[in-house]
Amino acid sequence: MNKYLKLSLIFVFGLTLIGLTIVSCTKNETPDYSVTLKEYPVQYAADLDSIDKYLNTHYISSVDADFNITFAKIPAGGKQLSIRLQQTYPLQFKMVKNDTHNVDYKVYYLKLREGINESTSAVDSVYVSYKGSLLTDVQFDYSETPIWFQLESVVAGWGEIVPLFKTGTYDTAPGPNLSTFSNFGAGVMFLPSGLAYYEQMPSSLIPSYSPLIFSFKLKSQKSRDHDRDGILSKYEVATPTTLVPNPKQKDYDTDSDGTPDFYDIDDDGDRVMTKVEIKRPNISANVTNGYYPYNGAAVDNPLTPNIDERQGVPRKYTGPNNPANGLPTPLPADYTDPTRLRRYLDPTSYPPFE
């Protein structure tokens, strides 16, 4: 059964069951809900207590060379160090603020290996192997063969924890197994039900209000551009800072118009589309490199003499005014300064730029 129950389908299946229940009732019938909807803060307190008990009473029984991990309960009188106390893979946590639930979720996780390649974000697609279990150690889902998931389409906890890891490297070799991944990120997350399926029962193996354990291996990722504005969505979500270490990433909204940047085609509200503001001058939009990238390349490509690949999306130009039109001219730092306010995010910067 586990081979056919895939993480990306569980949530959809749960919604389908609810939808079928509602549709099957006539106007004179009242749906019979077998699960009482609980208050999120109350349920979170119960979930956290259950997760804490698990972390205190279970230990890591094995981690193999491919970072497949198993847990076992500490027997009476056992000397094994609990998941919480062991230091081979120190237990970490992330706080996740959820205003809708009125809860600040504490999400525990283990970093078995960080990975060495690309970082991902909560709005990207990931290629992962994974295993899902209950706190009773009952396994409800498993796929050692990697599967592609859109992180915002699966349970919310994945979008919080998976971006803390990096992908691996894609290796090719002669023989029947032509490709493998190495140095990939591998971890475990312990999710309260509010960041999982909550009252839904997506399968007979997952009771309602179940905290869940997911172990995963992040093999690869694909960056997405939801609004097709030429800026990858990973650059249009909030990034952690010292003052706000765990921002609500997908709510990032530069112009406060109610549409998050990664869905907004005019990010700064100046009535000029983002795609217009990042277009290179005198280059047709339908050719390669027709738009400035978010960040420039490390070196310029000598095969494209009319394009300087080192230039990223510029800020409002800060050079001296051009006497011919009275507009400021660009300086090299306008394209490369890492602290620059890129012009598609600056409502005071719009065509003509020079």
Secondary structure, DSSP 8 states (H G I E B T S, - for coil): -TTT--HHHHHHHHHHHHHHHHHTS-TT-----SS----HHHHHHHHHHHHHHHHHHEEEEEE-TT--EEEEE--TT-----TTT--SS-EEEEEEEETTTTEEEEEEEEEEE--SS-B--TTSEEEEEEEEEETT--EEEEEEEEEEEEGGGS-HHHHHHGGGSB--EEEE-SSS--EEEES-EEEEEEE-GGGTTTT--SSTTS-TT--EEEEEEEEEEE---TT-SSS-GGGSS----SS-SS--GGG--TT-SSS-GGG-SSTTSSSS-HHHHTB-TTS-TTSTT-B--SS--SS--TT-TT--TT--S-BS--S-B-TTT--B---THHHH-TT--BGGG-TT--S---
